Amino acid sequence: MAAKSPNYAIARIDLPSQGTHGWQVRMQRRGVKYAKFFSDTMHGDADLALLNARKWRNDLIEEVTREEQARICRCSKRNSSGVVGVSKIKVTASNGCIYEFWQATWSPEQGVRKSVKFSVRRHGDEIAFQLAVEARNQGIQ
């Protein structure tokens, strides 16, 4: 995944009094801060330093994105169904009745979340679970 603009998350740093000239890459993802400075002197000139800064930033974005995708597709320790994106939920209605469902959730594209619920009362526990698993599999294809 490439950056949004050529110099996304990159800033020019020029401090002549300290002899510092270069490009600073700074990003934060999920509370983790990433930063690296690319000096003109170490890279030959300002243009080469900028090229190296962009490459480092693009590689970082790709790595972080890959890790996020891997995290999304793995079962967490809290998953009791054994199937990613399928969970049993209980809903309490305003009249106090409790309804149980098996729910399937997935993301067909970035920023969009879909879900569907299957009633345990209507289908029974096992069938509602299987319907949720099937719905999830169809949704992510």
DSSP file with accessible surface (Angstrom, degrees, kcal/mol):
  #  RESIDUE AA STRUCTURE BP1 BP2  ACC     N-H-->O    O-->H-N    N-H-->O    O-->H-N    TCO  KAPPA ALPHA  PHI   PSI    X-CA   Y-CA   Z-CA
    1    1 A M              0   0  112      0, 0.0    61,-0.1     0, 0.0     2,-0.1   0.000 360.0 360.0 360.0 123.1    0.0    0.0    0.0
    2    2 A A        -     0   0   75      1,-0.1    56,-0.0    59,-0.1    57,-0.0  -0.441 360.0 -91.8 -83.7 161.9    1.5    3.3   -1.1
    3    3 A A        -     0   0   21     -2,-0.1    -1,-0.1    51,-0.1    55,-0.0  -0.236  32.9-112.6 -70.8 163.1    1.2    6.5    1.0
    4    4 A K  S    S+     0   0  159      1,-0.1    -1,-0.1     2,-0.0    -2,-0.1   0.854  98.2   8.8 -67.5 -39.7   -1.6    9.0    0.3
    5    5 A S  S >  S-     0   0   60      1,-0.1     3,-2.0     0, 0.0    -1,-0.1  -0.940  88.6 -99.0-136.7 162.2    0.7   11.7   -1.0
    6    6 A P  T 3  S+     0   0   87      0, 0.0    -3,-0.1     0, 0.0    -1,-0.1   0.849 123.0  31.8 -53.7 -37.0    4.3   11.7   -1.9
    7    7 A N  T >  S+     0   0   60      3,-0.0     3,-2.3     2,-0.0     2,-0.0   0.058  80.8 153.0-112.9  28.3    5.4   13.2    1.4
    8    8 A Y  T <  S+     0   0   58     -3,-2.0     3,-0.1     1,-0.3    -5,-0.1  -0.334  78.9   2.3 -56.4 128.6    2.7   11.8    3.7
    9    9 A A  T 3  S+     0   0   29      1,-0.2    17,-2.2    16,-0.1     2,-0.4   0.634 109.8 113.1  66.9  17.2    4.2   11.6    7.2
   10   10 A I  E <   -A   25   0A  18     -3,-2.3     2,-0.4    15,-0.2    15,-0.2  -0.973  42.4-177.7-122.3 132.8    7.4   13.2    6.1
   11   11 A A  E     -A   24   0A  51     13,-2.6    13,-3.2    -2,-0.4     2,-0.4  -0.967  27.0-119.9-129.6 146.3    8.7   16.6    7.2
   12   12 A R  E     -A   23   0A  80     -2,-0.4     2,-0.5    11,-0.2    11,-0.2  -0.678  24.8-162.4 -83.4 132.6   11.7   18.7    6.2
   13   13 A I  E     +A   22   0A  52      9,-3.1     9,-2.3    -2,-0.4     2,-0.4  -0.974  14.6 169.9-118.6 117.2   14.0   19.5    9.2
   14   14 A D  E     +A   21   0A  77     -2,-0.5     7,-0.2     7,-0.2    -2,-0.0  -0.945   6.9 161.2-128.8 108.8   16.5   22.4    8.7
   15   15 A L  E >>> +A   20   0A  73      5,-3.6     5,-2.1    -2,-0.4     3,-1.5  -0.756   8.0 177.4-125.0  80.8   18.3   23.6   11.8
   16   16 A P  G >45S+     0   0   99      0, 0.0     3,-1.0     0, 0.0    -1,-0.1   0.857  78.4  60.2 -56.7 -36.0   21.4   25.5   10.5
   17   17 A S  G 345S+     0   0  117      1,-0.3    -2,-0.0     2,-0.1     0, 0.0   0.779 114.8  35.8 -64.1 -24.3   22.5   26.5   14.0
   18   18 A Q  G <45S-     0   0  138     -3,-1.5    -1,-0.3     2,-0.2     3,-0.1   0.372 111.4-118.1-106.6   0.0   22.8   22.8   14.9
   19   19 A G  T <<5 +     0   0   57     -3,-1.0     2,-0.6    -4,-0.7    -2,-0.1   0.801  66.1 143.3  68.8  29.3   24.0   21.6   11.5
   20   20 A T  E   < +A   15   0A  42     -5,-2.1    -5,-3.6    19,-0.0     2,-0.4  -0.908  14.8 156.9-110.6 120.5   20.9   19.5   11.0
   21   21 A H  E     +A   14   0A  67     -2,-0.6    19,-2.6    -7,-0.2    20,-0.5  -0.982  28.4  81.6-141.4 126.5   19.4   19.1    7.6
   22   22 A G  E     -AB  13  39A   0     -9,-2.3    -9,-3.1    -2,-0.4     2,-0.4  -0.990  69.0 -63.4 171.0-164.6   17.2   16.2    6.5
   23   23 A W  E     -AB  12  38A  36     15,-2.5    15,-3.0    -2,-0.3     2,-0.5  -0.945  33.2-153.7-120.1 133.8   13.8   14.5    6.4
   24   24 A Q  E     -AB  11  37A  44    -13,-3.2   -13,-2.6    -2,-0.4     2,-0.5  -0.920   3.2-159.6-109.8 124.8   11.9   13.2    9.4
   25   25 A V  E     +AB  10  36A   0     11,-2.9    11,-1.9    -2,-0.5     2,-0.4  -0.926  18.2 172.1-101.6 126.6    9.4   10.4    9.0
   26   26 A R  E     + B   0  35A 176    -17,-2.2     2,-0.3    -2,-0.5     9,-0.2  -0.988   4.6 154.1-139.1 127.1    6.8   10.2   11.9
   27   27 A M  E     - B   0  34A  14      7,-2.6     7,-3.3    -2,-0.4     2,-0.4  -0.968  23.6-154.7-144.8 160.5    3.8    8.0   12.1
   28   28 A Q  E     + B   0  33A 105     -2,-0.3     2,-0.4     5,-0.2     5,-0.2  -0.994  12.0 177.2-139.8 131.7    1.6    6.4   14.7
   29   29 A R  E >  S- B   0  32A  58      3,-2.3     3,-2.3    -2,-0.4    -2,-0.0  -0.993  72.9 -15.0-135.1 127.5   -0.6    3.2   14.3
   30   30 A R  T 3  S-     0   0  164     -2,-0.4     3,-0.1     1,-0.3    -1,-0.1   0.868 129.2 -51.3  49.2  40.9   -2.6    1.7   17.0
   31   31 A G  T 3  S+     0   0   58      1,-0.2     2,-0.5     0, 0.0    -1,-0.3   0.393 112.1 119.4  82.3  -2.9   -0.8    3.7   19.7
   32   32 A V  E <   -B   29   0A  73     -3,-2.3    -3,-2.3     2,-0.0     2,-0.4  -0.841  53.7-146.4 -98.7 128.2    2.7    2.7   18.5
   33   33 A K  E     -B   28   0A 165     -2,-0.5     2,-0.4    -5,-0.2    -5,-0.2  -0.773  12.5-169.3 -97.3 137.2    4.9    5.6   17.3
   34   34 A Y  E     +B   27   0A  58     -7,-3.3    -7,-2.6    -2,-0.4     2,-0.3  -0.980  13.4 162.8-123.4 135.4    7.4    5.2   14.5
   35   35 A A  E     +B   26   0A  63     -2,-0.4     2,-0.3    -9,-0.2    -9,-0.2  -0.989   8.7 168.7-153.5 144.7   10.1    7.8   13.6
   36   36 A K  E     -B   25   0A  94    -11,-1.9   -11,-2.9    -2,-0.3     2,-0.4  -0.955  21.8-141.3-156.3 140.5   13.3    7.9   11.7
   37   37 A F  E     -B   24   0A  70     -2,-0.3     2,-0.6   -13,-0.2   -13,-0.2  -0.869   7.3-162.4-106.5 134.7   15.5   10.8   10.5
   38   38 A F  E     -B   23   0A   8    -15,-3.0   -15,-2.5    -2,-0.4     2,-0.2  -0.918  15.5-153.7-118.2 101.0   17.2   10.8    7.1
   39   39 A S  E  >  -B   22   0A  23     -2,-0.6     4,-1.3   -17,-0.2   -17,-0.3  -0.472  17.6-133.6 -79.1 147.2   20.0   13.4    7.0
   40   40 A D  H  > S+     0   0   24    -19,-2.6     4,-0.8     1,-0.2     3,-0.3   0.910 106.4  53.2 -60.9 -41.9   21.2   15.0    3.8
   41   41 A T  H >4 S+     0   0  125    -20,-0.5     3,-0.7     1,-0.2    -1,-0.2   0.920 108.1  47.9 -62.8 -46.2   24.8   14.3    4.7
   42   42 A M  H 34 S+     0   0  153      1,-0.2    -1,-0.2     2,-0.1    -2,-0.2   0.767 119.1  40.0 -67.6 -26.4   24.4   10.6    5.4
   43   43 A H  H 3< S-     0   0   54     -4,-1.3     2,-0.4    -3,-0.3    -1,-0.2   0.356 114.6-108.0-107.6   3.5   22.5   10.0    2.1
   44   44 A G  S << S-     0   0   61     -4,-0.8     2,-0.3    -3,-0.7    -4,-0.1  -0.279  84.1  -4.8 103.7 -49.7   24.5   12.3   -0.2
   45   45 A D  S  > S-     0   0   73     -2,-0.4     4,-2.2    -6,-0.2     5,-0.2  -0.959  81.6 -85.2-163.3 178.6   22.0   15.1   -0.7
   46   46 A A  H  > S+     0   0   32     -2,-0.3     4,-2.3     1,-0.2     5,-0.2   0.868 121.8  52.7 -63.8 -38.5   18.5   16.2    0.1
   47   47 A D  H  > S+     0   0  116      2,-0.2     4,-2.2     1,-0.2    -1,-0.2   0.923 111.5  44.8 -66.0 -43.4   16.9   14.4   -2.8
   48   48 A L  H  > S+     0   0   80      2,-0.2     4,-2.3     1,-0.2    -1,-0.2   0.887 112.1  52.8 -68.0 -37.1   18.5   11.1   -2.0
   49   49 A A  H  X S+     0   0    0     -4,-2.2     4,-2.3     2,-0.2    -2,-0.2   0.918 109.7  49.4 -63.1 -40.5   17.6   11.5    1.7
   50   50 A L  H  X S+     0   0   19     -4,-2.3     4,-2.7     2,-0.2     5,-0.2   0.921 109.2  51.6 -65.6 -42.2   14.0   12.1    0.7
   51   51 A L  H  X S+     0   0   99     -4,-2.2     4,-2.2     1,-0.2    -1,-0.2   0.919 111.8  46.8 -60.1 -42.9   13.9    9.1   -1.6
   52   52 A N  H  X S+     0   0   65     -4,-2.3     4,-2.5     2,-0.2    -1,-0.2   0.885 111.0  52.1 -66.4 -38.1   15.2    6.9    1.3
   53   53 A A  H  X S+     0   0    0     -4,-2.3     4,-2.6     2,-0.2    -2,-0.2   0.925 110.5  48.1 -63.6 -43.6   12.7    8.5    3.7
   54   54 A R  H  X S+     0   0   70     -4,-2.7     4,-2.9     2,-0.2     5,-0.2   0.911 111.8  49.5 -63.7 -42.3    9.8    7.7    1.3
   55   55 A K  H  X S+     0   0  122     -4,-2.2     4,-2.7    -5,-0.2     5,-0.2   0.938 112.2  47.4 -62.5 -46.3   11.0    4.1    0.8
   56   56 A W  H  X S+     0   0   68     -4,-2.5     4,-2.4     2,-0.2    -2,-0.2   0.933 113.9  48.2 -60.8 -44.4   11.3    3.5    4.6
   57   57 A R  H  X S+     0   0    5     -4,-2.6     4,-2.6     2,-0.2    -2,-0.2   0.933 112.5  47.8 -62.3 -46.2    7.8    5.0    5.1
   58   58 A N  H  X S+     0   0   47     -4,-2.9     4,-2.4     1,-0.2    -1,-0.2   0.911 112.4  49.2 -63.3 -41.6    6.2    2.9    2.4
   59   59 A D  H  X S+     0   0   74     -4,-2.7     4,-2.5    -5,-0.2    -1,-0.2   0.902 111.6  50.1 -62.7 -40.4    7.9   -0.3    3.7
   60   60 A L  H  X S+     0   0   13     -4,-2.4     4,-2.9    -5,-0.2     5,-0.3   0.936 110.1  49.1 -64.1 -45.9    6.6    0.6    7.2
   61   61 A I  H  X S+     0   0    2     -4,-2.6     4,-2.6     1,-0.2     5,-0.2   0.927 112.1  49.4 -60.2 -42.8    3.1    1.2    6.0
   62   62 A E  H  X S+     0   0   92     -4,-2.4     4,-2.4    -5,-0.2    -1,-0.2   0.931 112.9  46.5 -63.0 -44.2    3.1   -2.1    4.1
   63   63 A E  H  X S+     0   0   92     -4,-2.5     4,-2.4     2,-0.2    -2,-0.2   0.936 113.9  47.0 -64.3 -46.0    4.5   -4.0    7.2
   64   64 A V  H  X S+     0   0    6     -4,-2.9     4,-2.4     1,-0.2    -2,-0.2   0.916 112.9  49.8 -64.3 -40.9    1.9   -2.4    9.6
   65   65 A T  H  X S+     0   0   38     -4,-2.6     4,-2.4    -5,-0.3    -1,-0.2   0.921 110.4  50.1 -63.1 -43.3   -0.9   -3.1    7.1
   66   66 A R  H  X S+     0   0  144     -4,-2.4     4,-2.4    -5,-0.2    -2,-0.2   0.921 111.4  48.8 -62.2 -42.3    0.2   -6.8    6.7
   67   67 A E  H  X S+     0   0  100     -4,-2.4     4,-2.3     1,-0.2    -1,-0.2   0.899 110.8  50.5 -64.5 -40.0    0.3   -7.2   10.5
   68   68 A E  H  X S+     0   0   46     -4,-2.4     4,-2.1     2,-0.2    -1,-0.2   0.909 111.0  48.4 -65.4 -41.2   -3.1   -5.6   10.9
   69   69 A Q  H  X S+     0   0  105     -4,-2.4     4,-1.5     2,-0.2    -2,-0.2   0.916 111.5  49.9 -64.3 -41.5   -4.6   -7.9    8.3
   70   70 A A  H  < S+     0   0   43     -4,-2.4     4,-0.3     1,-0.2    -2,-0.2   0.906 110.5  50.5 -63.9 -39.4   -3.0  -11.0   10.0
   71   71 A R  H >< S+     0   0  123     -4,-2.3     3,-1.1     1,-0.2    -1,-0.2   0.912 107.9  53.0 -65.1 -38.8   -4.4   -9.9   13.3
   72   72 A I  H 3< S+     0   0   82     -4,-2.1    -1,-0.2     1,-0.2    -2,-0.2   0.865 109.0  49.3 -65.8 -33.6   -7.9   -9.5   11.9
   73   73 A C  T 3< S+     0   0   84     -4,-1.5     2,-0.3    -5,-0.1    -1,-0.2   0.351  96.5  86.0 -92.8   5.9   -7.9  -13.0   10.4
   74   74 A R  S <  S-     0   0  158     -3,-1.1     2,-0.3    -4,-0.3    -4,-0.0  -0.830  81.4-111.0-106.9 149.7   -6.8  -14.9   13.6
   75   75 A C        -     0   0   68     -2,-0.3     2,-0.2     9,-0.1    -2,-0.1  -0.552  32.2-140.6 -72.2 136.3   -8.8  -16.2   16.4
   76   76 A S    >   -     0   0   57     -2,-0.3     3,-1.5     1,-0.1    -1,-0.0  -0.495  26.3-106.0 -89.4 169.5   -8.3  -14.3   19.6
   77   77 A K  T 3  S+     0   0  218      1,-0.3    -1,-0.1    -2,-0.2    -2,-0.0   0.770 120.5  60.2 -64.7 -24.2   -8.1  -16.0   23.0
   78   78 A R  T 3  S+     0   0  220      2,-0.0     2,-0.6     0, 0.0    -1,-0.3   0.592  77.5 108.2 -80.5 -10.0  -11.6  -14.6   23.7
   79   79 A N    <   +     0   0   45     -3,-1.5     8,-0.1     1,-0.2     5,-0.1  -0.555  37.9 171.8 -73.7 117.1  -13.1  -16.4   20.8
   80   80 A S  S    S+     0   0  114     -2,-0.6    -1,-0.2     1,-0.1     7,-0.1   0.604  70.5  62.7-101.4 -11.7  -15.3  -19.2   22.1
   81   81 A S  S    S-     0   0   21      5,-0.4    -1,-0.1     2,-0.2     3,-0.1   0.746  95.3-133.4 -83.6 -24.3  -16.9  -20.3   18.8
   82   82 A G  S    S+     0   0   58      1,-0.2     2,-0.5     4,-0.1    -7,-0.1   0.440  76.1  98.8  84.9   0.0  -13.6  -21.3   17.2
   83   83 A V  S >  S-     0   0   37      3,-0.4     3,-1.8     0, 0.0    -2,-0.2  -0.980  78.4-119.6-124.6 125.5  -14.5  -19.4   14.0
   84   84 A V  T 3  S+     0   0   34     -2,-0.5    -9,-0.1     1,-0.3     3,-0.1  -0.376  98.9  14.1 -60.6 132.2  -13.2  -16.0   13.2
   85   85 A G  T 3  S+     0   0   19      1,-0.2    20,-2.6    19,-0.1     2,-0.5   0.530 103.6 103.9  81.7   6.4  -16.1  -13.5   12.9
   86   86 A V  E <   +C  104   0B   4     -3,-1.8    -3,-0.4    18,-0.2    -5,-0.4  -0.981  42.4 159.8-123.5 126.8  -18.7  -15.7   14.4
   87   87 A S  E     -C  103   0B  47     16,-2.4    16,-3.5    -2,-0.5     2,-0.5  -0.981  38.7-120.7-145.2 155.1  -19.9  -15.1   17.9
   88   88 A K  E     -C  102   0B  79     -2,-0.3     2,-0.3    14,-0.2    14,-0.2  -0.842  36.6-174.0 -95.6 128.9  -22.9  -15.9   20.2
   89   89 A I  E     -C  101   0B  39     12,-2.9    12,-2.6    -2,-0.5     2,-0.4  -0.907  18.3-148.7-125.6 153.7  -24.6  -12.8   21.5
   90   90 A K  E     -C  100   0B 146     -2,-0.3     2,-0.4    10,-0.2    10,-0.2  -0.984  12.5-166.1-120.1 132.4  -27.5  -12.2   23.9
   91   91 A V  E     -C   99   0B  56      8,-3.1     8,-3.1    -2,-0.4     2,-0.6  -0.972   9.1-150.9-120.1 130.0  -29.8   -9.2   23.5
   92   92 A T  E     -C   98   0B  95     -2,-0.4     6,-0.2     6,-0.2     5,-0.1  -0.899  17.5-144.8-101.4 118.8  -32.1   -8.0   26.2
   93   93 A A    >   -     0   0   32      4,-3.0     3,-2.2    -2,-0.6     0, 0.0  -0.287  29.6-101.6 -75.3 166.8  -35.2   -6.4   24.8
   94   94 A S  T 3  S+     0   0  139      1,-0.3    -1,-0.1     2,-0.1    -2,-0.0   0.774 123.2  58.2 -62.9 -23.6  -36.9   -3.4   26.5
   95   95 A N  T 3  S-     0   0  112      2,-0.1    -1,-0.3     1,-0.0     3,-0.1   0.428 122.2-105.7 -85.6   1.0  -39.5   -5.8   28.0
   96   96 A G  S <  S+     0   0   48     -3,-2.2     2,-0.1     1,-0.3    -2,-0.1   0.333  74.0 139.3  95.6  -9.3  -36.8   -7.8   29.7
   97   97 A C        -     0   0   52     -5,-0.1    -4,-3.0     1,-0.0     2,-0.5  -0.470  45.2-140.1 -69.4 140.5  -36.8  -10.9   27.4
   98   98 A I  E     -C   92   0B 107     -6,-0.2     2,-0.4    -2,-0.1    -6,-0.2  -0.896  16.6-167.6-106.1 128.1  -33.4  -12.2   26.5
   99   99 A Y  E     -C   91   0B  74     -8,-3.1    -8,-3.1    -2,-0.5     2,-0.4  -0.949   7.0-150.5-116.6 136.6  -32.8  -13.4   22.9
  100  100 A E  E     +C   90   0B  67     -2,-0.4    20,-2.4   -10,-0.2    21,-0.6  -0.875  19.6 171.8-108.4 140.6  -29.8  -15.4   21.8
  101  101 A F  E     -CD  89 119B  42    -12,-2.6   -12,-2.9    -2,-0.4     2,-0.5  -0.969  33.5-131.8-138.7 155.0  -28.3  -15.2   18.3
  102  102 A W  E     -CD  88 118B  22     16,-2.3    16,-2.5    -2,-0.3     2,-0.4  -0.951  35.6-160.0-101.6 127.2  -25.3  -16.5   16.5
  103  103 A Q  E     -CD  87 117B  28    -16,-3.5   -16,-2.4    -2,-0.5     2,-0.4  -0.928  12.6-159.7-116.0 135.3  -23.8  -13.5   14.6
  104  104 A A  E     -CD  86 116B   0     12,-2.7    12,-2.0    -2,-0.4     2,-0.4  -0.929  14.5-177.4-109.0 133.5  -21.5  -13.4   11.6
  105  105 A T  E     + D   0 115B  23    -20,-2.6     2,-0.3    -2,-0.4    10,-0.2  -0.974   9.4 154.4-130.2 148.1  -19.5  -10.3   10.9
  106  106 A W  E     - D   0 114B  42      8,-2.2     8,-3.1    -2,-0.4    31,-0.0  -0.970  37.8-123.4-160.3 168.2  -17.1   -9.4    8.1
  107  107 A S  E     -     0   0B  71     -2,-0.3     6,-0.2     6,-0.2     3,-0.1  -0.920  15.7-173.8-123.0 102.8  -15.7   -6.4    6.2
  108  108 A P  E    S+     0   0B  63      0, 0.0     2,-0.3     0, 0.0    -1,-0.1   0.779  78.1   0.1 -69.2 -23.9  -16.2   -6.6    2.5
  109  109 A E  E >  S- D   0 112B 129      3,-0.5     3,-2.1     0, 0.0     0, 0.0  -0.973  99.9 -68.2-156.3 163.5  -14.1   -3.5    2.0
  110  110 A Q  T 3  S+     0   0  178     -2,-0.3     3,-0.1     1,-0.3    -3,-0.0  -0.294 119.9  14.0 -60.4 131.3  -12.1   -1.1    4.1
  111  111 A G  T 3  S+     0   0   82      1,-0.2     2,-0.4    -4,-0.0    -1,-0.3   0.436 106.0 101.7  85.7   0.5  -14.3    1.0    6.4
  112  112 A V  E <   -D  109   0B  48     -3,-2.1    -3,-0.5     2,-0.0     2,-0.4  -0.965  48.6-171.4-120.4 132.2  -17.4   -1.2    5.8
  113  113 A R  E     -     0   0B 184     -2,-0.4     2,-0.3    -6,-0.2    -6,-0.2  -0.986   1.6-172.2-125.7 131.9  -18.7   -3.7    8.3
  114  114 A K  E     +D  106   0B 107     -8,-3.1    -8,-2.2    -2,-0.4     2,-0.3  -0.904   7.2 172.8-118.6 149.5  -21.5   -6.2    7.6
  115  115 A S  E     -D  105   0B  67     -2,-0.3     2,-0.3   -10,-0.2   -10,-0.2  -0.989  12.4-169.3-152.8 156.3  -23.2   -8.5   10.0
  116  116 A V  E     -D  104   0B  50    -12,-2.0   -12,-2.7    -2,-0.3     2,-0.4  -0.989  12.2-148.3-145.9 143.0  -26.1  -11.0   10.1
  117  117 A K  E     -D  103   0B 103     -2,-0.3     2,-0.5   -14,-0.2   -14,-0.2  -0.909   2.0-158.7-116.6 146.7  -27.8  -12.7   13.1
  118  118 A F  E     -D  102   0B  38    -16,-2.5   -16,-2.3    -2,-0.4     2,-0.2  -0.987  25.4-122.2-125.9 124.0  -29.4  -16.1   13.3
  119  119 A S  E  >  -D  101   0B  21     -2,-0.5     4,-2.3   -18,-0.2     5,-0.3  -0.399   9.6-157.3 -70.0 130.6  -31.9  -16.8   16.1
  120  120 A V  H  > S+     0   0   21    -20,-2.4     4,-2.3     2,-0.2    -1,-0.2   0.881  97.1  54.8 -70.9 -35.5  -31.2  -19.7   18.4
  121  121 A R  H  4 S+     0   0  194    -21,-0.6    -1,-0.2     1,-0.2   -20,-0.1   0.919 115.0  38.0 -64.1 -42.4  -34.9  -19.8   19.3
  122  122 A R  H  4 S+     0   0  198      1,-0.1    -2,-0.2     2,-0.1    -1,-0.2   0.915 133.5  20.6 -77.0 -43.5  -35.9  -20.1   15.7
  123  123 A H  H  < S-     0   0   63     -4,-2.3     4,-0.4     1,-0.1    -3,-0.2   0.624 104.7-114.7-103.7 -16.0  -33.2  -22.4   14.3
  124  124 A G     X  -     0   0   33     -4,-2.3     4,-2.3    -5,-0.3     5,-0.2  -0.018  38.3 -78.9  87.2 158.0  -31.7  -24.1   17.4
  125  125 A D  H  > S+     0   0   68      1,-0.2     4,-2.1     2,-0.2     5,-0.2   0.927 126.0  43.9 -62.9 -49.3  -28.2  -23.6   18.6
  126  126 A E  H  > S+     0   0  158      2,-0.2     4,-2.4     1,-0.2    -1,-0.2   0.921 116.7  44.3 -66.5 -44.8  -26.3  -25.8   16.1
  127  127 A I  H  > S+     0   0  101     -4,-0.4     4,-2.7     2,-0.2     5,-0.2   0.914 112.3  52.4 -68.5 -41.2  -28.2  -24.8   13.0
  128  128 A A  H  X S+     0   0    0     -4,-2.3     4,-2.0     1,-0.2    -1,-0.2   0.918 110.9  49.1 -60.2 -40.5  -28.0  -21.1   13.9
  129  129 A F  H  X S+     0   0   41     -4,-2.1     4,-2.4    -5,-0.2    -2,-0.2   0.948 111.5  48.1 -63.0 -48.5  -24.2  -21.5   14.4
  130  130 A Q  H  X S+     0   0   98     -4,-2.4     4,-2.6     1,-0.2    -2,-0.2   0.894 110.2  52.2 -61.1 -39.4  -23.8  -23.3   11.0
  131  131 A L  H  X S+     0   0   48     -4,-2.7     4,-2.5     1,-0.2    -1,-0.2   0.900 109.7  49.6 -63.4 -39.4  -25.9  -20.6    9.3
  132  132 A A  H  X S+     0   0    0     -4,-2.0     4,-2.5    -5,-0.2    -2,-0.2   0.917 110.7  49.4 -66.0 -42.2  -23.6  -17.9   10.8
  133  133 A V  H  X S+     0   0   21     -4,-2.4     4,-2.5     2,-0.2    -2,-0.2   0.939 113.0  47.2 -62.0 -45.0  -20.5  -19.7    9.6
  134  134 A E  H  X S+     0   0   99     -4,-2.6     4,-2.5     1,-0.2     5,-0.2   0.912 111.5  50.8 -63.3 -42.2  -21.9  -20.1    6.1
  135  135 A A  H  X S+     0   0   16     -4,-2.5     4,-2.4     2,-0.2    -1,-0.2   0.917 110.8  48.9 -63.2 -41.4  -22.9  -16.4    6.0
  136  136 A R  H  X S+     0   0   31     -4,-2.5     4,-2.0     2,-0.2    -2,-0.2   0.935 111.1  49.7 -63.3 -46.6  -19.4  -15.3    7.1
  137  137 A N  H  X S+     0   0   72     -4,-2.5     4,-0.6     1,-0.2    -2,-0.2   0.912 113.6  45.6 -61.7 -41.4  -17.8  -17.5    4.5
  138  138 A Q  H >< S+     0   0  144     -4,-2.5     3,-0.6     1,-0.2    -1,-0.2   0.885 111.0  54.5 -67.6 -37.1  -20.0  -16.1    1.7
  139  139 A G  H 3< S+     0   0   19     -4,-2.4    -2,-0.2     1,-0.2    -1,-0.2   0.847 108.3  46.9 -67.1 -33.6  -19.5  -12.6    2.9
  140  140 A I  H 3<        0   0   88     -4,-2.0    -1,-0.2    -5,-0.1    -2,-0.2   0.552 360.0 360.0 -89.2  -4.5  -15.7  -12.7    2.8
  141  141 A Q    <<        0   0  188     -3,-0.6    -3,-0.0    -4,-0.6    -4,-0.0  -0.438 360.0 360.0 -83.6 360.0  -15.6  -14.3   -0.7
